[in-house]
Amino acid sequence: MAREAIFLSIVALSFSISFAFEPSPLQDFCIADLTSSARVNGLACKNPTLAQASDFSFSGLHLPGNTSNPTGSRVTAVNVAQIPGLNTLGISLVRIDYAPWGINPPHTHPRATEILTVIDGSLEVGFVTSNPDNKFITKTLQKGDVFVFPVGLVHFQRNVGYKNVVAIAALSSQNPGVITIANAVFGAKPAISSDVLAKAFMVDKSVVQMLQAKF
């Protein structure tokens, strides 16, 4: 009997861990009430009797993003902020446009795994595994190729051609979040001490201060 109890406890724990990110909804949908001030893990639901098609739709993903910026890329997000009906459903979408040799710089999604499909062009992609291995896994994708970035790992994309590239990516969260590594490290507000960063990157403080000035 004791063994059965231990076994059931382990099973229950494994299920609780597997659903720890975004549990299945307890109703058909929970349309986000973007005007609510209620503080919950996610967004408060509006009255379901007020649901309408616009709560579940988004228009404009066919339009190219403006890549005239230092990185040469533009992410067009379609998450719960754009489609309130995504609230509690654990999924979202982005379109990414890349100018020739443009990059989506190294970043992480703290709450989502990402699966990316190249719609047109050639795209170098890669991610780095966690410490201590820090293994770099990379591949050059062509039109129609698919690649997965595991949740929380640092990853990037780069256009390796002379034409624009378009990719579509799905993420396993209504609100996956994004932490761009350079912005977080060198653009933190207030700034991380240059002494700390100089030791972490094993460079002179002047190098750190130069990089911080760019953010």
C-alpha positions, -999 to 999 in steps of 0.1 A, spaced: 0 0 0 29 24 9 45 16 -25 13 24 -43 10 57 -24 46 67 -33 40 57 -70 8 78 -72 26 107 -55 54 106 -81 28 104 -110 9 133 -95 41 153 -92 52 146 -127 18 158 -141 20 190 -120 55 197 -134 45 190 -170 16 215 -167 35 240 -147 38 266 -175 3 271 -187 -24 247 -175 -53 237 -197 -82 262 -195 -112 253 -174 -137 268 -199 -141 271 -237 -121 304 -236 -111 333 -214 -110 364 -236 -85 388 -220 -101 419 -205 -73 444 -215 -90 471 -194 -91 452 -162 -68 462 -133 -71 428 -117 -36 413 -110 -37 376 -120 -12 351 -136 -23 360 -171 -51 384 -178 -86 386 -163 -115 372 -184 -142 394 -198 -178 382 -198 -180 353 -223 -214 364 -235 -197 395 -250 -174 374 -272 -171 383 -308 -151 373 -338 -126 402 -334 -116 387 -301 -101 357 -320 -87 373 -351 -58 395 -364 -52 411 -398 -21 422 -414 4 394 -411 9 394 -448 24 429 -446 63 431 -445 78 445 -414 101 475 -415 137 462 -413 153 497 -415 170 494 -381 205 485 -368 197 447 -367 180 446 -401 150 426 -388 115 432 -376 93 409 -355 55 413 -358 40 396 -328 5 380 -326 0 372 -289 -26 379 -263 -20 416 -267 -32 414 -303 -57 386 -300 -74 387 -266 -89 353 -272 -55 337 -269 -57 343 -231 -50 309 -213 -46 290 -245 -8 287 -244 1 296 -280 11 326 -300 27 335 -334 52 359 -349 62 370 -383 99 379 -387 113 399 -416 150 400 -423 168 424 -446 198 410 -465 223 399 -438 199 411 -411 198 393 -377 173 386 -350 200 390 -323 207 364 -296 177 363 -272 156 339 -251 119 333 -245 116 326 -208 81 311 -211 80 293 -245 95 269 -269 96 282 -305 91 264 -338 101 284 -368 94 279 -405 112 297 -433 86 311 -458 111 325 -483 149 328 -484 179 313 -466 183 316 -428 211 307 -405 197 297 -371 212 284 -339 209 280 -301 233 273 -273 227 247 -246 230 255 -209 261 253 -187 285 237 -185 285 223 -221 273 255 -239 271 235 -271 263 256 -302 237 238 -324 232 255 -358 218 250 -393 212 269 -424 175 267 -434 159 270 -468 124 278 -478 100 253 -462 125 241 -435 115 240 -398 136 244 -367 129 243 -330 143 265 -303 138 248 -268 123 270 -241 147 294 -223 178 287 -245 197 316 -261 191 316 -299 193 338 -330 186 339 -367 205 356 -395 197 361 -432 226 347 -451 215 359 -486 211 390 -507 173 390 -507 147 395 -480 137 366 -458 104 359 -442 98 334 -414 68 324 -393 72 311 -358 48 296 -333 55 298 -295 41 277 -267 27 306 -246 2 333 -250 29 357 -237 63 341 -243 83 371 -233 117 380 -249 150 389 -234 175 402 -259 209 394 -244 228 426 -255 199 448 -244 196 431 -210 233 430 -202 244 464 -216 211 483 -215 199 474 -180 183 503 -161 199 512 -138 231 500 -154 249 469 -142 282 479 -128 310 481 -154 333 463 -129 309 433 -129 306 432 -167 344 437 -172 351 407 -151 323 386 -166 334 393 -202 372 395 -193 376 429 -210 386 464 -199 360 486 -183 363 510 -212 350 484 -236 320 478 -213 313 515 -210 315 519 -248 289 491 -252 266 505 -225 266 538 -243 251 522 -273 221 510 -254 
